[in-house]
Amino acid sequence: KLPLTVEEILNFGESNRELFIKSSTYSIIPITATETGLTISWIFSSDPKSISFSVVYQESEDAPLDQCKVLIPMTRCNSHKETIRGQVKVRNSGIYTLIFDNTFSRFISKRVFYHLAIERPVIYDGSDFP
């Protein structure tokens, strides 16, 4: 488990991070978003072979699991062959959890190289209008 805040991700810069996921396990990256309108985006690849990926939303850490909302269902990604990109819009404040799942692999551990980014919406207030 690697909990992050929006501010921490904004400070990532362009660097890539690495996760080591043992066979038959999974890793999660919970991202706490307190403001709405943001876009959380990710890019990842895995080595060796594929990894499964999902995104889940929950209102708060103590929200029951049955109240979690699956934003991106668990999908097996050929991320060892191509880079996977995606994003979710923060519509409600809460915890957006990225799940890298290797439970299907009985013997092979995986490395996931990932980069996260947060984009704030550009709000036009008309101030540059003559």
C-alpha positions in Angstrom: 0.0 0.0 0.0 1.4 3.3 -1.1 -0.9 6.2 0.0 -0.4 9.5 -1.8 -2.0 12.9 -1.7 -2.6 15.1 -4.7 0.2 17.5 -3.6 2.7 14.6 -3.4 1.8 13.6 -6.9 2.2 17.2 -8.1 5.7 17.0 -6.7 6.6 13.8 -8.6 7.8 15.8 -11.6 8.6 13.6 -14.6 10.2 10.8 -12.7 8.9 7.2 -13.0 8.3 5.1 -9.9 8.6 1.4 -9.6 6.5 -1.2 -7.7 7.6 -4.8 -7.1 4.6 -7.1 -7.0 5.2 -10.6 -5.8 3.3 -13.5 -7.5 -0.2 -14.1 -6.1 -0.4 -10.6 -4.6 -1.4 -7.1 -5.5 -0.3 -3.6 -4.7 -2.5 -0.6 -4.3 -1.9 3.2 -4.6 -4.6 5.1 -2.8 -4.7 8.8 -3.8 -6.5 11.1 -1.5 -8.2 13.9 -3.5 -9.8 16.8 -1.5 -10.8 19.0 -4.4 -13.0 18.2 -7.3 -12.4 18.8 -11.0 -8.9 17.4 -11.0 -7.8 14.7 -13.4 -5.6 11.9 -12.2 -3.7 10.3 -15.0 -1.3 7.4 -15.1 1.1 5.7 -17.5 2.5 2.2 -16.7 4.3 -0.8 -18.1 5.2 -4.1 -16.5 8.1 -6.6 -16.7 7.9 -9.5 -17.3 4.5 -10.3 -18.7 1.1 -8.8 -18.1 -0.5 -7.2 -15.0 -4.2 -6.6 -14.1 -5.3 -3.1 -13.3 -8.3 -1.5 -11.8 -9.4 1.9 -10.2 -11.8 2.1 -7.3 -13.3 5.1 -5.5 -14.3 5.3 -1.9 -15.7 8.3 0.0 -13.4 7.9 3.0 -11.0 5.3 4.5 -13.6 3.9 6.8 -16.3 3.6 4.1 -17.5 0.0 3.9 -16.1 -2.0 0.9 -19.6 -2.5 -0.5 -19.9 1.3 -0.9 -16.8 1.5 -3.0 -17.4 2.3 -6.6 -15.5 0.5 -9.4 -14.5 3.2 -11.9 -12.3 0.9 -14.1 -13.1 -2.8 -13.7 -10.2 -5.2 -13.2 -8.6 -5.6 -16.7 -5.6 -7.8 -17.7 -3.2 -5.4 -19.5 -0.5 -6.4 -22.0 1.6 -3.7 -20.3 4.8 -5.7 -21.0 4.2 -5.1 -24.8 2.8 -1.6 -24.7 2.6 1.3 -22.3 -0.9 1.7 -20.7 -2.3 5.2 -20.3 -5.5 6.3 -18.6 -7.1 8.9 -16.5 -10.1 9.5 -14.2 -11.8 12.8 -13.3 -12.2 13.6 -9.6 -15.9 14.2 -9.4 -16.1 13.8 -5.6 -13.5 14.2 -2.9 -12.3 10.9 -1.5 -9.8 8.2 -2.2 -9.1 7.0 -5.7 -7.2 3.7 -5.5 -5.1 2.3 -8.3 -4.8 -1.5 -8.0 -2.1 -3.5 -9.7 -3.1 -7.1 -9.4 -0.7 -10.1 -9.9 -2.9 -12.7 -8.1 -3.3 -14.7 -11.3 0.4 -15.3 -11.5 1.4 -18.3 -9.3 5.2 -18.1 -9.8 6.2 -14.9 -11.6 6.7 -11.6 -9.7 6.4 -8.4 -11.7 7.9 -5.0 -11.7 5.5 -2.1 -12.6 7.1 1.2 -13.8 4.5 3.9 -13.4 4.2 7.7 -13.6 1.3 9.6 -12.1 0.1 13.1 -12.9 -2.6 15.5 -11.6 -4.1 18.2 -13.8 -6.1 21.0 -12.4 -8.8 22.4 -14.6 -8.1 25.7 -16.3 -10.8 28.1 -15.0 -11.5 31.0 -17.4 -12.7 34.1 -15.5 -12.8 36.5 -18.5 -10.2 38.8 -16.9 -8.2 39.1 -20.1 -11.2 40.4 -22.1 -10.7 44.0 -23.3 
